[in-house]
Amino acid sequence: MKLFLKHLLISGLSVFFVLVPQVQAEEKFTLIPFAETEYRLDSNFYKSDVDEQRVTALTFKPGFKFGYGTPRSNVSLNAFLTDTRYQGQDSDKNDYTGHNLALAAQTALFTRITTGLTDTWINTRNPSETDAFANSVSIDEYAINRFSPWLKYAITDRLAASVAYRNVDIDYANAGVEDSSENGGTLKLYYSLSKFTTLDLEYQIQAMDYNQTSSDYTSEQYSLNLESQFRYFGFTAGVGFQTRDFDDPAINDLDTSVWHIAVLGQNLPIGSNEKPRSRFKLAYAENLNTTGFNNEYYTANRITLTAGKRFMEKLDLGVTAYFQRSDYENALQDRSDDTWFFSTALDYLFKEWMILTLEAGYETRDSSLSVYDYGNRYVLCRVNLNYNLGSR
């Protein structure tokens, strides 16, 4: 109920952002309902080193995408339900109905001041939603809400500043699993070096609060970032450092360098609404994980490659691969994990509104502690239907 009321308030705020400044004659809206059905087989569903269990999952996902905008304001809402049923070795106990709601709104209050908010509310069993560098294999069901209002002020044509608040709540269905609440903020100072290149100085502060035994902490991060976009290529890079101070004096405080770099290319101008026929992105990042249940924190080094190519108008082949090294800090035993993932997917475009996908992938983890080793292969078939009811 608490999360429901929170989202009701957020929805009201988003409407306020769009409608209050002024009602424009040049209104635009889109509405696209969609439905997706997926059948998946995992060879090692629980990602265990000793007891591999083959499990199939059937997922039905209905939803819609909505957008509304005026020359000064816009709001978008993507929402869907996920009903998943499992079969194989008593796995049906994990059956559940999840959801995903993503809301974004912004408006130009004055000539130089823009404000807005973003909010995502997800109910899932996927541990990767909790952290960009997640290394967990848990399938516990949980709800996660990320809420962030922001304000940006254009000081001059080249110089701008922004401030944002961030709240992240994680609530597990199992009372025995620890919940958490994160509150923080971000300050940024932007400078446009040219029409295509922007430099920014960023400060982040974060306070993490756990509801059971894990130590609360406060972290601060400083970074200098560069973003450059040309017609068909993009480049981002950043470097900085983070300090993390724990409330429990028995846990050593952490500090680490943080940095990221990414390059992407495609055969259509970046920002185009159409899917490019050819595309690639190569990225590298280093940072600490954010959510460390049982005080498990590690420095993650992650390299990711995605690429794709469309053939004969109807076929689209995509690949995704990543490698992550997780070096654990403050651990009772020295632990370091190497995780590899590779997948390839083939899309067949029957119609503009109907896509059939066949996908196969493999994930393996090699840990310095063999109990955390695993390997998992999967294959899936997915049918996606989405039909634009119209836009104006």
N, C-alpha and C positions, 0 to 999 in steps of 0.2 A: 504493500500500500504506500509506503514511504517513497519508493522509486516511482510509482505511478503518479503520485501527486507532484513529485519533482518534474516529471516529464510533461505533465499538464501545464505547469507553470512555464516551463521552457517553451512549449508550443505557443502559449499566449505571448511570451516575449518576442518570439520570432515573427508572429503576425504584427505585433506592435512595430518592430523594426521596419517592416516592409510598408505598412499602410500609413503610419503616422506622418512621415515627412510630407507626402502629398500624393494624391491619386493622379496618375498620369494617363493620358490617352493612349500612349504606346505601351500597353500592357502585353506581356508575352507569357504563355504557359504551355507546359507539356504534361502529358499523362500517359505512362506506358505500363500497363499491367504485364506481369510475366509469371511463368510457372516453370519449374525445373524438376526433373526426376533423375535420380542418380542411383546406380547400383554399383557397389564397390566390394572388392574382395581383398582382405589383408592376410598375408601369410603368418604374421606375428603381431596380432592385434594389440596385445598388452605390452609389446616391446620388451620381452623377457629374454634373459640370457639362457635359461634352462628349460622353460616350459612354453614353447611356441604353440600358439593356438590360432587356427585359421577361422576367421569370422567374416561373414558377409553383412553388409548394411544397405538397406533400402531407404532413401531419403526423398521426401517430397517437399518442395519449397515454392509456395505461392507468395507473390508480393507485387509491389508496384513502385514506380519512380515518378515523382511529381516535381515540377519546377514552376515557379512563378516569379516574374520580374518586371520592373519598370526601369526607365533610364537611370534612376538613382538607387534602386534597391532590388534585392532578389532573395528568394528562399528556395531551398531544395529539400526534399524528403525522400529517402529510399528506405523501404521497409519490407521485410518478409518474415514468414514463419518457416521453421524447419522441423519436420516430423521425421524422426529416424528410428527404424526398427532393425534390431540385430538378430542374427541367427548363427548358432555354432557354440557348443560347449558352455551352455548356461549363460550366454552373453545377453539374452533378452532382458536380463535385469537392468541393463543399461539403456533400455528404450527411453526416449525423452522427446519432448517438444520444446524447441528453442526458438529464439527470435533474434532479429537484427534490425535496429532502427538507427539511421544516420540522418541527422538534421543539421543544416547549415543556413545561416541567414546573415545578411549584412545590409547596411544602408549608409549613404553619405549624409551625415547630419548637416554639415556645412561644406564649403568649397574644399577645405583642407582636412576635415575630420571625418573619418570613416569608422564605424563601429559594427560589431557583429558578434556572433556566437556560433560554436559548433558543439554538438552533443551526439554521442553514440551510446546505445544501450543494447547490450548483447547478452543472450543466454546461450551457453554452449558447453561442450566438453573438450574443446580444442585449447590446449595449454598455451599455444603461441599467441593468443589474444591478450595474455597478461603482460607480455614483455617482448620487445623487439629481438632480444637475444635469449629467448626462452630455451632451456635445456631440459625441461621436465617431460616425463612420459606419462604423467597422470591423466586419467580420463574422468576425474571428478567433475560433476556438473556445477556450474557457477554462473553468476550474473556479474557483468562488469559494466560500469557506467563511467564515461569520460565526458566531462563538461568543461567548456572553456569560453568565457566571454572575453572580448578583446577590443582595443581602441588603437587606432593609428592616426598620427598627426603628421601631415606634410609640412615641414618647417619651411623649406624652399623647394624649388623644382627638383633639386638633386638630393636634398637632405630630408630624412623622415625619422620618426621615432614611434615605437609601439609598446604597449603594455598588455599583458594577458594574465588572467588567473586560470589555474587548472585544478580540477578536483577529479580524482579517480577512486571509485569505490569498488571493491571486489567482495562478493557475498556468495559463499559456497552453500549448496543445498545440504551437504553433510555437515552437521554441527561440529563434528570432530576435526574438520579442516579449518585452518586459521583464516579469518577474514582480515582485510586491511583497508585503510583509507589513506589516500595521499592528497596533500594540499601543497600548492606551490604557485610560483609566478615566474614570468619571463619579461625581461626588459631588453629591447633591441634598438640600436641606432643604425640606420641604413644610410649609405651614400652611393649614389649612382655614378659610377665612373664613366659610363657611356650609355647609349640607348640599349645596349645588350648586356651590360655587366654591372652587377651590384655587389658592394662590399658591406658586411654588417658586423657589428660588435654585439655579442649576446651575453646576458647574465641570467642564470636560472637558479632558483632556490626551491628546495623540495623538503617537505616534512612528511615522513612515513610513520603511520600509527598502526600497530598490529593489535588484535583483540585477545591474543593468548600469550604465548611464551616468547616469541621472537622479539628481539630488541628494537624499539623505535629508533629512528635516526633522522638526522638533518644533513642534507648535502647541498653544496654550492658548486656551480659549474660556470666557467668563463670560456668563451671561444670567439675566434675570429673566422668569419666564413665568407666565401666568394661564390657567386653564382653568375654564370654566363650562358646566354642562349643565342645561337645564330639560327639561320633558317632551318637547317636539318640536323644540327648538332647541339648538345647541351653539355655543360660541365659544371660540377659543384665540388667544393672542397672546404674543409674546415679543420682547425686545430685549436686545442685548448687544454684545460685540466679540470679535474673534479676532486673535491674533498668530501669525505663522508664521515660524520661524527656520530657514534652510537651512544645511546643513553646508558647501556650496560657497560660499566668500566672494565668488565672482564673480556670484552671484545675489542680487538685492536681497531683503531680508526684507520680508514683507507684513504689513499690519494692515488690518482692515476692520470696519465695523459689521455686525452680523448681526441680522436680525429676521424675524419671521413673523407672519401674522395669517390667521385662517380663520373662516368662519361656515358653518354647515350647518343644514338643516332637513328634516324628513320628517313624514309623516302618521301614523307609529307612534312610540311612545316610543323614544328613543335607547337602544340596547342590546338591543332586541327581536330574537329569533331569526328572525322573519319578515322578508321583503324588503318594504319599504314600497311603496305604490302610487305615491307621489310623493316625490321627494327632490332635493336640490341641495346643492352645496358649492362655495364660492368661496374660494380661498386665494391668498396672496401670500407670497413668501419671498425673502430676499437672503442670499447667503453665497458663500464660495469653493468651487470644486470640490475634492474630496478627492484623487483619483488623477490626477496630471498627468505622463503619460509624456513624455519629452523636455523636462521642466520646463515644460510648458504648463499654466499656471494662469490662471484668470479669475474675475472677480466675476460671479456669475449673479444676475439679477433675473428671477423667474419668477412668472407669474400663471396659475392653473389653474381651470377651471370644469367641473364634472360635474353632470349633471341627468338625471332620468328620470321617466317616467310610464307606468303600466300602464293599458291600455284593454281593455274587454270581457273581462276575466278572463284571456284567453289571450295578449294582445299586450303587449309591454313595449318602449317606445322609450327609448333612452338616447343622450346626446350627451356628448362629451369634447372640450375645447378648451384649448390652452395657448399662451402666448407666453413666450419666454425670450430675454433679451439677455445675451450673454456678452462681457464686456470683458476682453481678455487683458492680463496683467501680464508684465513681463520678456520681452516678445516682441522678436525681431529686427526685425519690422515691426509697425506699429500695426495691430491687428486687433480688429474688433468684429463679432459675428454676431447677427443677429435670426432666430430660428427660430419658425415658426408651425405649429401642428398642429390639425386638426379631424377628428373622426370621428363617425359616427352608426351606431347598431346597433339592429336590430329583432329581438327574441326572440319566438318563437312556442312557447308551452308546450303541446305535444301532451298530455303527461301530467305528473304531478308528478316523474317520473323521466326525462323526455325533453324536451329543448329544442333547437329549431332556430334558429340565428342567421344573419342576413344583415348584413354590415357593410361600410361604405365609408369611406375617409378620404383626407386629403391633408396632406402635410407639405412645407414649403418653407423654405429657409434663404437669407437675403440677407446676404452678408458684405462687409465693406469690402475684402477681397481676393477678387476674383471667382472664383478657382480653388476656393473653398470653397462657392460657390453650388450649390444643387440644388433639384429639385422632384420629388416622388414621389407617385403616386396608387396606391391599392390597393383591392381588393375581396376579400371572403372569405365563405365559407359554412362553418358549423361545426355539427356535431351532437354534443350532449352527453348521455350516459346516466349517471345516478347513481341507485342504488337502496339505500335504507336497509334493511339486512338485519335491523335490529332494535336496540332499545336498551332498557336496563332500569336 
